[in-house]
Amino acid sequence: MSKLSRRSALKGLVNGTAVTVALPFLDCFLGGNGTALASGAPIPVRFGTWFWGLGFTPGRGVNLAKTGKDLAFLEECQALVPYKDQLSYFSNFNTPLDGKATTVHYTGWVAARTGSVPNTGGDLPAPTIDVLVGDHFGAGTRFRSIDLSCTGNPRDSYTGRNTGSRNAGEVSPLGMYTKVFGPEFADPNAATFTPDPNVMVRQSVLSAVGEQRTDLVKQLGAADKARLDEYFTSVRQLEQRLELQLQPPPKAEACRIAKSPGEQPMGTELESVLVNHELMSNMLAMAVACNQTRVFNMLYSQALSSLHRRGEAFIHHTLTHEEPLDPKLGYQAEVAWYNLRSFEAMATFIKAFASIKEGDGTLLDNTLIYANSDTNFAKLHALDGIPVFLIGKAGGKVKTGYHIPGGGDPISRIGLTVQHAMGMEVDKWGTQSMQTSKPIAELLV
């Protein structure tokens, strides 16, 4: 093969048609200094995350005096009362920093979802837990994951493999509908199945350039080999997705084709966020019931929550710092109002999964949702006791209705528990002081 350049690509033929696979940016393109189920099959277990920004007001979320099976919600979490027996809450799990500086509204969510403390803002030191679960499940569904953001910004999505590989969120209910239930959707309960000829043409791109790929790898250094392998892994995942679309989908009794939501205004106005969140929650639950994915992520509000009421200048985040404590109430009244909305939204998300009957139970019974925030008390940027909920029973692998106090243990214990519940053989998880080999055994069946 001739000397490689940034314009290099792999070329081949598929069914007589020329195809080209572009290459990622490799070190060898740079200078020397590197500047530049009715079938009888078991019902699958699904995993997802839900995120809200800015925690809740101390003493107004969960009654910390009641532990074990005595979970009790206070004022800001009243919307969760109907689902008390379907979730568990974790308090006083901490985030040891090992001397690293805190990046406010960033360090907390990264540590909770990766088991590692980031070195700087923007650093994603390890894969988020949803990516690890997705790797475990493999490519058995049309979408490896469905990632959603209600803020109108696709970068508001707290999932990724590393700093340079972050998953963008779908921000439009109509965009999500088109992606999942559009022309490429195959109804698993339809009487007949006809493969899409366009998918057949796209199926074998990698195989058409296989010899060139082998030749190319021989010329690369270790870093480029690793980068190219990650790149081709994503291409193989696409091929596997196309291959699935050429096969009749497995039956899914709970599946009902969602209705198009139409165009919706997007942005951080609370009124729009609540509408879009409910629309996308309902479509996501149905997408999961229709076996379109087994992994998903929903972001209700960013860590630096910019939610605001229509016509008002102050955003949620600004209020957490600038609103004085009400002398009679003893807390920030406007901030508490926004916190109420957050947990009403969480209840809406739970309801979407709990409302779909599946087998002898519900879709929620066969799902595990990891819900977390970025801080405990937003006014102080507190990282001790970041609120985390586990929602759903993971197909009977997780007990629910508990309040588990952490006693200062690393928050990574919750993530390790999740991985065990999802059937992953992981002895330990996390790095440095966040590394743990202790799942929360009292919750695992």
C-alpha positions as CSV (number, residue, x, y, z in Angstrom):
1,M,0.0,0.0,0.0
2,S,1.3,3.5,-0.8
3,K,2.2,6.1,1.8
4,L,-0.9,7.0,3.8
5,S,-2.3,10.5,3.8
6,R,-5.3,12.2,5.5
7,R,-7.3,11.6,2.3
8,S,-6.7,7.8,2.4
9,A,-9.7,5.6,2.3
10,L,-10.6,1.9,1.9
11,K,-12.3,1.0,-1.3
12,G,-14.1,-2.1,-2.6
13,L,-17.1,-3.5,-4.3
14,V,-20.5,-4.7,-2.9
15,N,-22.7,-6.4,-5.5
16,G,-20.8,-4.7,-8.2
17,T,-21.2,-1.2,-6.6
18,A,-18.1,0.7,-5.6
19,V,-18.0,1.6,-1.9
20,T,-15.6,3.7,0.1
21,V,-14.9,3.7,3.9
22,A,-13.2,6.8,5.2
23,L,-10.6,6.4,7.9
24,P,-10.5,8.1,11.3
25,F,-7.8,10.7,12.0
26,L,-4.7,8.6,12.8
27,D,-1.3,9.6,14.2
28,C,0.4,8.5,11.0
29,F,-1.4,11.4,9.3
30,L,0.4,13.9,11.6
31,G,3.9,15.2,11.7
32,G,6.5,13.6,14.0
33,N,5.6,15.9,16.9
34,G,1.9,14.8,16.9
35,T,0.5,18.3,17.0
36,A,-1.9,18.1,14.7
37,L,-42.0,-12.6,24.1
38,A,-44.4,-14.9,22.9
39,S,-41.9,-17.3,21.3
40,G,-41.0,-18.7,24.8
41,A,-37.7,-16.9,24.9
42,P,-37.0,-15.2,28.2
43,I,-38.0,-11.5,28.5
44,P,-34.8,-9.5,28.1
45,V,-33.6,-7.3,31.0
46,R,-32.9,-3.6,30.0
47,F,-30.8,-0.9,31.5
48,G,-31.1,2.8,31.4
49,T,-30.1,6.1,33.1
50,W,-32.1,9.2,34.0
51,F,-30.4,12.4,35.0
52,W,-31.5,15.6,36.7
53,G,-29.4,18.6,37.7
54,L,-28.8,20.3,41.1
55,G,-29.9,17.6,43.5
56,F,-32.5,18.6,46.0
57,T,-32.9,20.7,49.2
58,P,-31.3,19.0,52.3
59,G,-34.1,17.7,54.5
60,R,-36.8,17.9,51.8
61,G,-36.1,14.9,49.6
62,V,-35.8,11.6,51.5
63,N,-36.2,11.0,55.2
64,L,-32.7,10.0,56.1
65,A,-33.7,8.8,59.5
66,K,-35.6,5.9,58.0
67,T,-33.5,3.2,56.5
68,G,-33.8,-0.3,55.2
69,K,-37.3,-1.2,54.0
70,D,-38.6,2.0,55.7
71,L,-38.0,4.3,52.7
72,A,-40.0,7.6,53.2
73,F,-40.2,10.6,50.9
74,L,-40.4,14.2,52.0
75,E,-41.9,17.3,50.3
76,E,-39.8,17.6,47.1
77,C,-40.1,13.8,46.3
78,Q,-43.9,13.4,46.9
79,A,-44.4,12.6,43.2
80,L,-42.4,9.4,43.8
81,V,-44.7,8.0,46.5
82,P,-46.8,5.9,44.1
83,Y,-43.6,4.2,43.0
84,K,-42.1,3.7,46.4
85,D,-42.1,-0.1,46.1
86,Q,-40.4,0.1,42.7
87,L,-37.2,2.0,43.6
88,S,-34.5,2.3,46.1
89,Y,-32.6,5.4,47.3
90,F,-28.9,5.7,48.3
91,S,-27.7,8.3,50.7
92,N,-24.3,9.3,52.1
93,F,-22.2,7.6,49.4
94,N,-19.2,9.8,48.9
95,T,-16.8,10.9,46.1
96,P,-13.2,10.7,47.3
97,L,-11.1,13.0,45.1
98,D,-7.5,11.7,45.8
99,G,-6.2,15.2,45.7
100,K,-7.8,16.2,42.4
101,A,-9.6,19.5,42.1
102,T,-13.3,19.5,41.9
103,T,-14.9,20.8,38.7
104,V,-18.3,22.0,39.9
105,H,-21.4,20.4,38.4
106,Y,-19.1,18.0,36.5
107,T,-16.9,15.9,38.9
108,G,-20.0,14.5,40.6
109,W,-21.9,13.0,37.7
110,V,-18.7,11.7,36.1
111,A,-17.6,9.9,39.3
112,A,-21.1,8.5,39.8
113,R,-21.3,7.1,36.3
114,T,-17.7,6.0,35.6
115,G,-16.3,5.1,39.0
116,S,-13.4,7.5,38.5
117,V,-12.8,11.1,39.3
118,P,-12.0,13.3,36.2
119,N,-8.7,15.1,36.1
120,T,-10.3,18.2,34.6
121,G,-13.6,19.5,33.3
122,G,-14.4,17.7,30.1
123,D,-12.3,14.6,31.0
124,L,-14.2,11.3,30.8
125,P,-11.7,9.0,32.4
126,A,-13.6,5.7,31.8
127,P,-16.7,4.5,30.1
128,T,-20.0,5.4,31.6
129,I,-21.9,2.6,33.1
130,D,-24.4,2.4,30.3
131,V,-21.6,1.8,27.8
132,L,-20.3,-1.0,29.9
133,V,-23.7,-2.6,30.1
134,G,-24.1,-2.1,26.3
135,D,-20.8,-3.9,25.7
136,H,-22.0,-6.8,27.9
137,F,-25.3,-7.1,26.0
138,G,-23.6,-7.0,22.6
139,A,-25.4,-6.1,19.4
140,G,-28.7,-7.9,19.8
141,T,-30.9,-5.0,19.0
142,R,-31.4,-2.4,16.3
143,F,-29.9,0.4,18.4
144,R,-27.0,-0.2,20.8
145,S,-28.5,2.6,22.9
146,I,-31.0,5.4,22.6
147,D,-29.8,8.6,24.1
148,L,-32.1,11.5,24.7
149,S,-31.8,15.1,26.0
150,C,-34.7,17.3,26.8
151,T,-32.8,20.6,26.7
152,G,-32.6,21.1,23.0
153,N,-28.8,20.6,23.0
154,P,-27.4,17.2,21.8
155,R,-24.2,17.8,23.8
156,D,-26.3,17.6,27.0
157,S,-25.8,13.9,27.2
158,Y,-23.9,12.2,30.0
159,T,-22.8,9.0,28.3
160,G,-19.6,8.1,26.4
161,R,-16.7,5.7,26.1
162,N,-14.0,8.2,26.8
163,T,-13.2,11.9,26.5
164,G,-13.0,11.8,22.7
165,S,-16.0,9.5,22.3
166,R,-19.2,11.0,23.7
167,N,-22.7,10.0,22.7
168,A,-24.9,12.9,21.5
169,G,-28.5,13.0,22.6
170,E,-31.5,13.2,20.4
171,V,-33.3,16.4,21.4
172,S,-36.5,16.3,19.2
173,P,-39.5,14.1,20.0
174,L,-40.2,14.1,16.2
175,G,-36.6,13.2,15.5
176,M,-36.8,10.3,17.9
177,Y,-40.0,9.1,16.4
178,T,-38.6,9.2,12.9
179,K,-35.4,7.4,14.0
180,V,-37.1,4.6,15.9
181,F,-40.6,4.3,14.3
182,G,-39.9,5.7,10.9
183,P,-39.5,3.9,7.6
184,E,-36.9,1.5,8.8
185,F,-39.0,0.2,11.8
186,A,-40.1,-3.4,11.4
187,D,-43.2,-4.2,13.5
188,P,-42.3,-7.3,15.5
189,N,-45.9,-8.4,15.6
190,A,-46.7,-8.0,11.9
191,A,-47.9,-11.1,10.0
192,T,-45.3,-10.7,7.3
193,F,-41.8,-9.4,7.0
194,T,-40.1,-8.0,3.9
195,P,-36.4,-6.9,4.2
196,D,-35.6,-3.4,3.0
197,P,-33.6,-3.6,-0.2
198,N,-31.7,-0.4,0.7
199,V,-30.5,-2.1,3.9
200,M,-29.3,-5.1,1.8
201,V,-27.1,-2.8,-0.3
202,R,-25.5,-1.2,2.8
203,Q,-24.9,-4.4,4.6
204,S,-21.4,-5.6,3.5
205,V,-19.3,-2.5,3.4
206,L,-16.6,-3.7,5.7
207,S,-16.2,-7.1,4.1
208,A,-15.6,-5.3,0.7
209,V,-12.5,-3.6,2.1
210,G,-11.3,-6.5,4.3
211,E,-8.0,-7.1,2.5
212,Q,-7.1,-3.4,2.5
213,R,-7.9,-3.2,6.2
214,T,-5.5,-6.0,7.0
215,D,-2.7,-4.4,4.9
216,L,-3.3,-1.1,6.5
217,V,-3.1,-2.4,10.1
218,K,0.4,-3.8,9.4
219,Q,1.7,-0.3,8.8
220,L,0.4,1.4,11.9
221,G,1.8,2.0,15.4
222,A,0.1,0.8,18.6
223,A,-1.9,4.0,19.2
224,D,-3.2,4.0,15.6
225,K,-4.1,0.3,15.8
226,A,-6.1,0.9,18.9
227,R,-7.8,4.0,17.4
228,L,-8.6,2.1,14.2
229,D,-9.9,-0.9,16.1
230,E,-12.3,1.4,18.0
231,Y,-13.4,3.0,14.7
232,F,-14.0,-0.4,12.9
233,T,-15.8,-1.6,16.0
234,S,-18.4,1.2,15.5
235,V,-18.6,0.2,11.8
236,R,-19.1,-3.4,12.7
237,Q,-21.9,-2.4,15.1
238,L,-23.6,-0.6,12.2
239,E,-23.2,-3.7,10.1
240,Q,-24.7,-5.8,12.9
241,R,-27.6,-3.4,13.1
242,L,-28.2,-3.7,9.4
243,E,-28.0,-7.5,9.6
244,L,-30.7,-7.5,12.3
245,Q,-32.9,-5.4,10.0
246,L,-32.7,-8.1,7.4
247,Q,-34.1,-10.7,9.8
248,P,-37.7,-11.0,11.1
249,P,-37.7,-9.3,14.5
250,P,-38.6,-11.4,17.5
251,K,-42.2,-11.2,18.7
252,A,-42.9,-8.5,21.3
253,E,-46.4,-8.8,22.7
254,A,-46.2,-5.4,24.5
255,C,-45.1,-3.6,21.4
256,R,-47.5,-0.9,20.0
257,I,-46.4,1.5,17.3
258,A,-46.1,4.9,18.8
259,K,-47.9,7.9,17.3
260,S,-46.0,10.8,15.8
261,P,-45.7,13.7,18.2
262,G,-45.4,16.3,15.5
263,E,-43.1,19.3,15.7
264,Q,-42.5,20.6,19.2
265,P,-40.7,23.8,20.4
266,M,-37.3,22.9,22.0
267,G,-35.1,24.7,24.4
268,T,-34.8,25.2,28.2
269,E,-38.1,26.8,28.9
270,L,-39.5,24.5,31.5
271,E,-42.9,24.3,29.8
272,S,-41.3,22.9,26.6
273,V,-38.9,20.6,28.5
274,L,-41.8,19.0,30.4
275,V,-43.8,18.4,27.3
276,N,-40.8,17.0,25.3
277,H,-39.7,14.9,28.3
278,E,-43.1,13.2,28.6
279,L,-43.4,12.6,24.8
280,M,-39.9,11.1,24.6
281,S,-40.4,9.1,27.8
282,N,-43.5,7.4,26.4
283,M,-41.9,6.7,23.0
284,L,-38.7,5.4,24.7
285,A,-40.6,3.0,26.8
286,M,-42.4,1.7,23.7
287,A,-39.1,1.5,21.8
288,V,-37.8,-0.7,24.6
289,A,-40.9,-2.8,24.6
290,C,-40.5,-3.2,20.8
291,N,-37.0,-4.6,21.3
292,Q,-35.4,-1.7,19.5
293,T,-32.8,-1.3,22.2
294,R,-31.8,-2.7,25.6
295,V,-29.9,0.4,26.8
296,F,-31.0,4.0,27.0
297,N,-30.2,7.3,28.6
298,M,-32.5,10.2,29.3
299,L,-31.4,13.7,30.5
300,Y,-34.1,15.8,31.9
301,S,-31.9,18.8,32.9
302,Q,-28.2,19.6,32.7
303,A,-25.9,19.6,35.7
304,L,-25.8,23.4,35.3
305,S,-29.5,23.4,34.9
306,S,-30.6,26.3,32.7
307,L,-34.3,25.5,33.0
308,H,-36.4,28.6,33.4
309,R,-40.1,29.5,33.4
310,R,-41.4,31.1,30.2
311,G,-40.8,34.8,30.3
312,E,-38.5,34.7,33.4
313,A,-34.8,35.7,33.3
314,F,-33.5,33.6,36.3
315,I,-32.6,30.0,35.5
316,H,-32.6,27.2,38.0
317,H,-28.9,27.2,38.4
318,T,-28.6,30.9,39.1
319,L,-31.3,30.6,41.7
320,T,-29.4,28.0,43.6
321,H,-26.7,30.5,44.3
322,E,-28.5,33.8,44.4
323,E,-31.9,33.2,46.0
324,P,-31.8,33.9,49.7
325,L,-33.2,31.5,52.2
326,D,-36.8,32.3,53.0
327,P,-36.7,33.5,56.6
328,K,-40.0,31.7,57.5
329,L,-39.5,28.5,55.4
330,G,-35.7,28.1,56.1
331,Y,-34.9,27.1,52.5
332,Q,-34.9,28.6,48.9
333,A,-38.5,28.6,47.9
334,E,-38.0,29.1,44.1
335,V,-35.3,26.4,44.0
336,A,-37.5,24.0,45.9
337,W,-40.2,24.7,43.2
338,Y,-37.8,23.6,40.5
339,N,-36.8,20.5,42.5
340,L,-40.5,19.5,42.7
341,R,-40.7,19.7,38.9
342,S,-37.6,17.4,38.6
343,F,-39.2,14.7,40.6
344,E,-42.5,15.1,38.9
345,A,-40.6,14.5,35.7
346,M,-38.9,11.4,37.2
347,A,-42.4,10.1,38.2
348,T,-43.5,10.6,34.6
349,F,-40.5,8.6,33.3
350,I,-41.2,5.8,35.7
351,K,-44.9,5.7,34.8
352,A,-44.1,5.3,31.1
353,F,-42.3,2.0,31.9
354,A,-44.7,0.9,34.7
355,S,-47.7,1.4,32.4
356,I,-46.7,-1.2,29.8
357,K,-47.7,-4.8,30.6
358,E,-45.0,-7.3,29.8
359,G,-45.3,-11.0,30.6
360,D,-46.7,-11.4,34.1
361,G,-45.5,-8.0,35.2
362,T,-44.6,-4.7,33.6
363,L,-41.8,-3.3,31.4
364,L,-40.4,-1.6,34.6
365,D,-40.1,-5.0,36.3
366,N,-37.8,-6.1,33.5
367,T,-35.7,-2.9,33.5
368,L,-33.2,-1.3,35.8
369,I,-32.8,2.5,35.7
370,Y,-29.9,4.3,37.4
371,A,-31.0,7.9,38.2
372,N,-28.5,10.4,39.6
373,S,-27.7,14.1,39.9
374,D,-24.4,15.9,40.0
375,T,-24.5,17.3,43.5
376,N,-26.3,17.0,46.8
377,F,-26.9,20.6,47.9
378,A,-26.4,22.8,44.8
379,K,-25.8,26.0,46.8
380,L,-22.6,24.5,48.2
381,H,-21.7,22.2,45.3
382,A,-21.7,19.3,47.7
383,L,-20.3,16.0,46.4
384,D,-21.0,14.0,49.6
385,G,-24.3,12.2,49.4
386,I,-25.0,12.8,45.7
387,P,-28.6,11.5,45.4
388,V,-28.9,8.2,43.4
389,F,-32.0,6.0,42.8
390,L,-32.3,2.5,41.3
391,I,-35.7,2.1,39.7
392,G,-37.1,-1.2,38.5
393,K,-36.4,-4.9,39.4
394,A,-34.0,-6.0,36.6
395,G,-36.1,-9.0,35.9
396,G,-36.2,-10.0,39.5
397,K,-32.5,-9.5,40.2
398,V,-32.9,-6.5,42.4
399,K,-34.9,-5.8,45.5
400,T,-36.7,-2.5,45.7
401,G,-38.3,-0.2,48.3
402,Y,-35.1,0.3,50.3
403,H,-33.2,3.3,51.7
404,I,-29.5,2.3,51.8
405,P,-27.2,4.7,53.7
406,G,-23.6,4.5,52.5
407,G,-21.7,5.4,55.6
408,G,-19.2,7.4,53.6
409,D,-18.4,4.5,51.2
410,P,-17.5,5.4,47.6
411,I,-20.5,6.0,45.3
412,S,-18.9,3.5,42.9
413,R,-20.4,0.7,45.1
414,I,-23.8,1.5,43.5
415,G,-22.4,1.2,40.0
416,L,-20.8,-2.2,40.8
417,T,-24.1,-3.4,42.2
418,V,-25.8,-2.4,38.9
419,Q,-23.3,-4.4,36.9
420,H,-23.8,-7.5,39.1
421,A,-27.6,-7.1,38.7
422,M,-27.2,-7.0,34.9
423,G,-25.3,-10.3,35.0
424,M,-21.8,-8.9,34.5
425,E,-18.9,-10.8,36.0
426,V,-17.0,-7.9,37.5
427,D,-14.9,-8.3,40.6
428,K,-14.1,-4.7,41.1
429,W,-14.9,-1.3,39.6
430,G,-13.5,2.2,39.8
431,T,-10.0,3.6,40.2
432,Q,-7.9,4.8,43.2
433,S,-10.1,5.5,46.3
434,M,-13.2,5.0,44.2
435,Q,-12.2,1.4,43.4
436,T,-14.5,-1.1,45.1
437,S,-15.1,-4.8,45.2
438,K,-18.2,-4.5,47.5
439,P,-21.6,-4.6,45.8
440,I,-24.6,-3.8,47.9
441,A,-25.4,-7.4,48.7
442,E,-28.7,-6.7,50.5
443,L,-30.3,-5.5,47.2
444,L,-29.2,-8.4,45.0
445,V,-31.3,-11.4,44.6
